[in-house]
């Protein structure tokens, strides 16, 4: 009997200890628990305020640890040209992301935020990164530049060797999905190296009209080519396990990022190619042309889908319940989250932000899960809270959105590893990535003309010649080679934008030391005729642009490009290299041109252009976009009854490499 009190005390202590242990055990914090169990457990603990916070994505410039904590913000992003500071180092990016993360982890439930960025052709926000070819450059897809890795990372002077990959339009010209996959993997490494786990790429639009200012973000006018290029998804995210459920997001590990298929759906088919305009097409046409790549991306485990600014037959996609919820979520069984585009719900009304409460209701009820606000987050949070509390938006819709967001965050591993580290900084601008960028360029260039006949080709050019002329305003300009979405949203001209190799420098690196190279940007006829050049290389094109700024109804090469072609090619044998995000009017000048090369937007790796010009490698690229004769023919795509192109889809002359040159 004397031992009874001790026994009772011990039992009570055991019960108390068990209760304390159980109180500290949350299933959502246990990585051994099934994913759905973790999601359900965490969702059950969340207040409405916490749920709405998860649905809110704000821009870096208005974010801070305090803001993220106070408003329970679920995501932060960098818009185009929005680094933490000018030429910020990778370490600066990492510190910024981690500072925001501290705010998230200090909240009641400690749900980590997810940081996103536009790595459309590599980490194209970073000065020292290679601009990777995530942009589905119009016909071929763009590749890494020689020394600058990409837009996604920010502008960093401390990272000395970086590359900018080619645009989406250039990669399909290689017809090599495995190459695109490798570019995706390199981009993921470089984005992760700056502490960012989420990219708004790839763009899987099907460009049906080159007048569209985003055509270089598209892989092709052919939906089958675009679908094949969705190999970028497993490149970015990693290969899904063999027995994985289809439609469920998958990110393999710390060297991969969550991807975003965009812009859902039909953005490449708007009337006259006007950005954010109306796509007039039957349901069958929409599904067969514009939806095909989404099937591929979802099967490959893409984590998120971004909604398009455009409309389908007059209905704004940001308010289209039939396609966002009905088709994407219910028919295709997509289990990731749907994100709006930049201020996308603001544009649901005819007057932007004209009736914001209605826009919130229409967008969320359509099926949008995370809203890229990006600035007026208090107005969005207050508006959405009001709509839920007054039953204009059911709580079931909110719960569906938050489940999807949490699923991606769990899948990325943010709950186990919320903070970024510096372990991958060495990947930025690595030699392997520079070589990959260069490979992508040379495989994607399309040779459109090579002499008057196959018996008298001009290319490959001899490396040894007495004197050669390099002309054109685009021959020595990295900004023009990279195009829009490079450091600055719209891009810019000049060689101070990023680090890389211009085409002029590449030519100087390649020709024989005894060959005299003369560079004159805009030579007159007398100069050309009097200088006894062996041959000339003329590099012309269109200036950088992005989105609506790039919409162009005439698609002509701006002056002095045409004058340079006329002056040079009328006086000496010449090869013309066109730097552009799409086909341009070239037919009037074609008779005087001996050889014509579509180089698209080759990024920072200009050496890849010289590789094929001088025969170290052969031309192999094929058009993924029809090259029209006149703009009056547009829109014109392969299979149309009025199809009469200058160069058809799939066209591309080939050359053999020369062993001695």
ABEGO torsion letter per residue (X at the ends): XAAAAAAAAAAAAAAAAAAAAAAABBAAABAABBAAAAAAAAAAABBAAAAAAAABBBBAAABBAAAAAAAGBABBBBBBGBBABBGBBAAAAAAAAAAAAAAAAABAAGBBBBBBBBBABEBAABAABBBBBABBBAAAEBBBBAABAEAABBBBAABABBBBBBBAAAAAAAGBAAAAAAAAAAAAAAAAAAGBABBBOBBABBBABAABAAAAABABABAAAAAAAAAAAAAAAEBBBAABBBGBBBBAEAABBBBBBOBOBGAAABBGGBBGBBBBBBAAAAAAAAAAAAAAAAAAGBABBBBBABBBGGBBAAABAAAAAAAAAAAAGBABBBBBBBGAAAAABABBGABAAAAAAAAAAAGBABBBOAABAAAAAAAAAAAAAAGABBAAAAAAAAAAAAAAAAAAGAAABABBBAAAAAABGBAAAAAAAAAAAAAABBBABBEABAABBAOBBBABBABBBBBEAAABBAAAAAEBGBGBAAEBBEAAABBEBBAAAAAAAABBAABBBBBBABBBAAAAAAAGBABBBBBBEBBBBBEAAABBAAGBBBOAAAAAAAAAAAABBBBBBBBBABBBBAAAAAAABABBBBAEBAEABAAAAAAAAAGABBBABBBABBBBABAAAOBBBBGBAABBBABBBGBEBBBBBBABX
